[in-house]
Amino acid sequence: MSKVYVIGIGYKPLDRKAREVVLRADHILVSRRLAEVFREYDEFPSVESRVQVINNVDETMEFIRSRYAAARVVLLASGDPLFFGIGRKAVKELGREAVEILPELSSVQVAFARIKEAWDDAFLMSLHGGPDPVKRRRLPFTLDDIPSLVHKHGKLAILTDRENNPASIAHALLSASGLPDHPVPWRSSDLRMYVGERLGYPDERITSGTPGEIAALSFIEPNVVIIISAEARKSAREPDGPEEASALRFGLSENEIAHSRGLITKDEVRAVSLHKLQLPGRGVLWDIGAGSGSISIEAARLSPRLKVFSIERDREQAEHIKENAGRFDVSTIRVIEGSAPDALAGLPDPDRVFIGGSRGSIDSIIRAVSERMPAGTVVVNAATIETLHAALDALREAGFAVDAVQVSASRLKEIGKGNLFAPLNPVFVIRGIREERHA
């Protein structure tokens, strides 16, 4: 079977196997930027006539598909082709058996080596969407996520592009550190940023500074950014000790979560509701009528890459959400003070929606959700028969497949020298599921 060889270049001479593959190739595909890099390799003069510069990924893949069965095709990639690179696309489109990857060092690996910092504990991500704004919008993270990720991980490495550049990243950190509803426990001056410009080129440069200092500078492409918090650096200096019991615990109890007047989703109902939500690894959750934020907190802990928007009209309850987010060290929750459906305007489209409180507006809330949710799951908690029927009708009318369960729980309670089970108010948990519609 014919194979396509995806070979990483940029930092070291080609090894023996990669060199042999390049010298035997009928077509050597390379982007405009990497063509400049490849010209510095010893092998280039002997294969120059077979080098073809294609700067568009889709055109590159189409070229490969049309020729690799009858010709020997090599695709040159930057660094490690499987590290946010074209190697992933080649494997997906051509199949594992048709592709062989010969990797180089990744730019992030080189950047950490230059600043002499370990990178096995870093969170690695890409903001590199290229020139296509549609592809950029599909990135799993945006600039707005950087402060929360620094909060959670302490050490980040970021592949950049022209729009998501080091100065823009620095501005995102500076802006978040001043927002009252963004629970970041550090000041921007506690962070150190490193920018590695044109790594592997003769004019490579490493620049370090606080976000304030980096925000005032401009940098040559390509570049990568590393962010390290003071706390992460301190932890790295401390000797290793016994491993802490840091495994995630599902099921926070009501007395652990700040709330008032008993306005909290009870433990048993919360467990069922979270199960029904089937939280994705990443995406957007709207928690409407969030109350004290118990669903938001549990969801954020279970899916750390999930963006959670807690919509709550009561100021006291909104403050409880913020308090709980800080107490349980979750920074992916944004509190929206207001009433749905009006407060939903401007939020990113949801993948999951939980409706814990609707104040008689369940019909209009579900209609608003339906307009913004191409596919996903809605879970509604209803304490009354009227809300149950209204939610079922609204979800069905909106085209959701619907199921419901009544959660009736009783808790053991001491009475004198004896015990009995005291019932909690039953709650209806309604779920609507909408599958993605294909044109």
N, C-alpha and C positions, 0 to 999 in steps of 0.2 A: 504493500500500500504506500502511495506517495505521502510524503510528509512536508509540512511547512515548519521551518526552523525559525523560532523567534529568539533572537540573540540580543542580550543586553550589552550595551557599550557605555563608555563614559569615563572610567576611572583607572582601568588597568589594560595592559595588552591582552589580546585575545588568547585564550588558552589553546592547547593543541587541537582539541576537537572542534571548537568554534572556528578556528583558523581554517581547518580543512573543509568545513562546511561552506564557509564563505568563498574559498578559492574554487570550489566545484559548482557554485550556484550559477543558474542561468539568469535569474532575476534577483537583484538585491534592492529591496524597497526601503526607503528611508525618508523621514520628514526633512523639511528644509533646515531646521535647526540642527538635527543630528547629522545631516550631510556635512556640516561644518566640522563637527566632532570627528566623523569618520575619515575625513581627509587627513587627519593627523596620524592615522594608523598606518603601519608599514604595509599592510595588505592593499591599501587603496589604489596605488598606481596600477597594479596588475589586474584589477577588476573594475576600473573606472567606467569602462564602456557598458558594463552590466548594471550599473547603479541607476536607479530610477527614483526621482524625487516626487513623492505624492504627499501633499500636505493635508489631505482630507481623510479622516479615518474610514468613512463609508466607502470612498473611492478605493482606498487601499484594500479593504476587505473584498470588494467586488473584483479587483484585479487578481487577488489571490484565488478566489473561487473559480475564476475563469481559466486559470493556468496551472494550478499546482498539481493537477492530476497528470499532466504530461510534461511538466518542467520542474526543475529544482528551484524552489522559491525560498528566499531568506528575507525575513522581516527584521530590521534593526530597531531596537527599542532602547529607551533610556533606562539605565540601571537595571533593576529587577523588573522584568516585564509583568510579573504578577503582583507587584506592589502598586495598586491603583493605576495599572498600566494596560497596554493594549493586549497583553498576553491573556488576560481574562476574557476579552471579547473574542480573541482568536479561538480559544478553547470552546467557548459557548457556541459560536457560529459554525465551526468546522468539526468539532468533536474531539474528544481526548486522544483518540487513536491517530488523528491526522496532524497533531501538533506536538512538537518537542521544544521545550523551553531550556535555553542555556543562559542562566542569569548572570548579571554583574552585581556589584554592590549597589544598594539603593542610595539615593541622595540623602535620605534621612539617616541612614547608617553612617555615611561619610560625615554628615553635619555633627552628629554626636561624637564621632571620633575627633573632629577638629576642636570641639570645646571640652573634650576629655570628660564626658559625662556618660554614665550607664544609660542604656535605653530600653532595657528589658522591663522596666516598670512604667514606661511612657504610654500615653494614649495616642495612637497614630491615626491621622485623618487627612482627608484631602478636600480642599476648597477649589481644586483645579477643574473648572468646567470648560476651559478652552473658549474660543470665540463665540460658540453657539449659546445664546441666552436660554434656550429651551433645555439644553443639557445641564446648564448651570443650575436651573431651578430644580432639577431632579437630584441634586446632591443631597445626601442624607443629613448633612448639617449645613448651617449658614453662619455668617458672622455673628448673628445674635446668640448662637449657642455657645460661643467661645467662653464667655464668663462662667457659665454653669459647668462646662467641661473642665475648666481650670479648677473650679471649686471642688469638683468631685475627684479629679485625678491628680492634680498638683503638677503634673509634667505632661506637656503636649508637644507633639511634632506635627506640623501642618504643611502640606504641599499647597502652594499658592498659585494664583494666576494674576493677570493684569488688573482685574477688578478687585479680587480678594487678595490684596497685597499686604505687605507687612505694616504699612502705615494704617490701613483700614482695620486690620486686626487690632493694632494698638488703640485706635479710636474706640473700637467696640469694648475693650477692657476699661478704658477711661470712662466711657459713658455709663457702663453698668455699675461701676463702683460708687456712683452717686445716686442710684435709683433706690428709693425707699422700699419698693416692693420686689427688689431683686436681692435675695438673701445671700450675698457674697461676703464671706467673713474676712476678707483681706482688703487692704488698700492697694491701689495700683502700684504704689511705690514698693510694695512687698514682692513684686514680680520682677523677674529678669527675663528679657527677651533676647534671643540670638537670631540673627539673620545671616544665612549662608548664601552668598551671591555667586552664581556661575561656578559652582563646585566642580572641580576637575578641569576647569579651563585655566590657562596661564594667569588670568587676571582675577582668580577667585578671591573673595574677601569675606571675612567674618566680622560682623558688627554686633555689639551687645549694648544694652541699655534698658532703662525702665520704659514702660509703655509711653510715658510722656516724652521721653527722649526719642524713641523710635517713631512716634507719630509725626514728628517734625522733619523726618528725613524721607528721601526717595531712594529706591533701590533698583538695580538692573536685574532683568529677568535672564534666566530662570533663577528662582531663589526658594529657599525653604525657611520656615520659622520654627524655633523651639521656644517654649515658654516654661519656666520653672518657678514655682512659688517658693517663698522663704521656708515654709513648713516642709515642703518636699525635700528641699536641700538639707534641712536639719535632720529629717528622718533618715536620709541617705548616709549622714555622718555617724548616726548612732549605731552601735554594734547590734547585730541580730540577737534577738531574745526569743523566748518561747512564742510560738505562733498564737496570736490572739484568737479567741472564739468570735470570728467576725462573720460567720455564715448568716445569710439573710434569714430572718424569722418572719414567716407569713402569719398574720393574725394579731394585730395590735389590739389590746383590750380597751374598752371604753374609758377606764380610769387612767390610761396612759395618754389619752388624747384630750387636749384642752378643749372644753366645750361649756356651754351654759344652758341651764333650764332643760336638761335632758335632750337637747336638740342634737342628736347624733345618730347615725345609722347603727343600729344594734349589731353586736358582733356576729350573730348568726345570720342576719339578713345581709350584712356586708360580705360575708364569706360566699353566700349564694350569688350575690350580685356580681362580685368580681369573677366568679367562675363563669357566669353567663356572659360577661364582657369578652372573655377570651382575648386578653390584652396582647397586642402585637409587640414585637421587640422594639419597634420604633414607629413613629407616626404621631398623631395628634388625638388627644382625648379632651372632650368638653365635659366638665362636671357641672351640671346646671342645677342651681339651688344647692350649692355645695355644703352649706351649713358650716360645720367645724372643719370640713375638709378631710374627713376620715377616708372616703373613697379615693380622693386625690392623693393623699399621703401613701396609702397602701399601693395604689397603682404606680406611683413614681418609684417606690422602693422595689416593686416587682419588675418594672420595665424602665431601667435608668435612662434609656434613650428616648423614652416617650415624652413628648411635650404636653404638659397638662395645663389646661386653662380652667381655673376654678371660678365660676360665675356665682356671685352671692350679693344680694341687695342689702342685707343687714350689716351695718358697719362693725358691730361687736363680733359677729361671726366671721367677718372677713379678717379681723385682727387675729382671731383664733387660728385661722388657716395659716397666716404668716408665722404665728408663734409655733405652730406644729411643724411647719416646714423647717424652721430653724432647729427645733428640738430633735427632729429625726434626720437632720442633715440631708435634706433633699432640696435641690436648687433648680429643678426643672419645672416647678410650679409657678404660674403667673396668676395672680389674683385679679379678677375683673369685678369691680364693684358696680352693680347694676342689675336690672331685671331682664330676663329673657322674655321675648326674643330680641328686644332692641339691643341688648348688650352683646349679642353675637356678631354684630356688624364689625367687619375689620379683622376678625379672627381667621387664622388659616383653616381651611376646610378640615373637618374631623374624619378620623377613621373609626373612632368609637365615641359614643355619647352616653353619659349616665345622667338621668334626670331624677334627682332626689326630692326636689321641691318645685312645684309649678304655680302655686297660689292661684289655682283655677284657670291657668292659661295653657293647659297641656295640649289642646288642639293647635293653637298658634305656634307653640314651641316646636311641636313635631313637624308642622308644615315648614317652618324655617329650617329645621334640621334636614328635612328631606331635600330641600332645594340646594343644600350645600354638601350633601353626602352622596357621591356617585355609588359608593359601595361601603359596607361596614355594618356595625352592630349598634343598636340603641337598646339600652336597658332602663326601664322605668320602675321606680318603687312607688306603690300606691297603697295608702292606708284605708281608702274608702272604696265602696262598690262603684260610686259615680266616677271616680278617677280611673278605676280599672276599666270600665266600659269605654270611657272617653279615649284612653290610651290605646286600647285594642282597635277601636273604630278608626282613629287617626292613623295608626300605623298601617292598618290594612288598606285604607284609602290611599295612602302614599306608596303602596306597592311593596311593603315589607312582608316577609314571611314571619308569622307571629306564633309565639308560644308563651305560656304563663304558668307560674307555680305560686301556691300560697305557702308562705313560710310561717308556721305556727310553732313556737318554741316555748318551753317551760323550764324555769330554772329552780334548782333545789333551794329551799329556804327553810331556815330553822324557825320553828314555832314552839316556844317553851322548851320542853325536853324532846320534842319530836321534830320531824321534818316533813315538808310537803313540797310539791312542785307548784310554783306560782307562774301562771301563764303570762307571756308578753303579748302585747297587741299583735294580732296577725298582720302580715304585710304581703301584698301581692307583688311579685317580681315578674314584670312583663318584658319580653325580649322581642325585638324586631330585627330581622337579618335581611340585608339587601346584597345580593350577589352582584359582582361587577358586570355591567352590561357592555357587550362588545358590539361594535358597529357591524 
